[in-house]
Amino acid sequence: MTAYWNKAFVAVCDRCGTERGRKFEGGSVIAGPGGDFRAGPVTDRGVRTLLADCDLSRAADKRVGEHNDALADRRPAHYVAALVAPPASSVASALPSGDPSPVQASQPGPAL
């Protein structure tokens, strides 16, 4: 999904086999800007080197249809508060008992 949302090539390298008693899936993949698998996933938990042809000019075009652009349409001001403020549950648990109420997470965060 990250490749699709950002219209970028994404290579995910996952461990495989067993290490210190833990099994790893070995689900390495290379995905294209449309979210399509260019190589992988490795399904047998084995060691593999994945290679894929990646036309980087496909990732330079961030348009999605005639009226949308994967990066230009983002509105960072709308989610800055969520990135800066702690979740409401952690604020409430940090307050001493009897404190009237935590700061609401929906209040605007600091300007960046």
Protein Blocks (a to p, Z undefined) as FASTA:
>chain_A
ZZmmnopacdddddehjeehiaceklaccddfkopafedcdfklpacdddddddfklmmp
mcgcjkbcfklmpcfklmmmmmmpccfklmmmmpcghiabacdfkbccddZZ
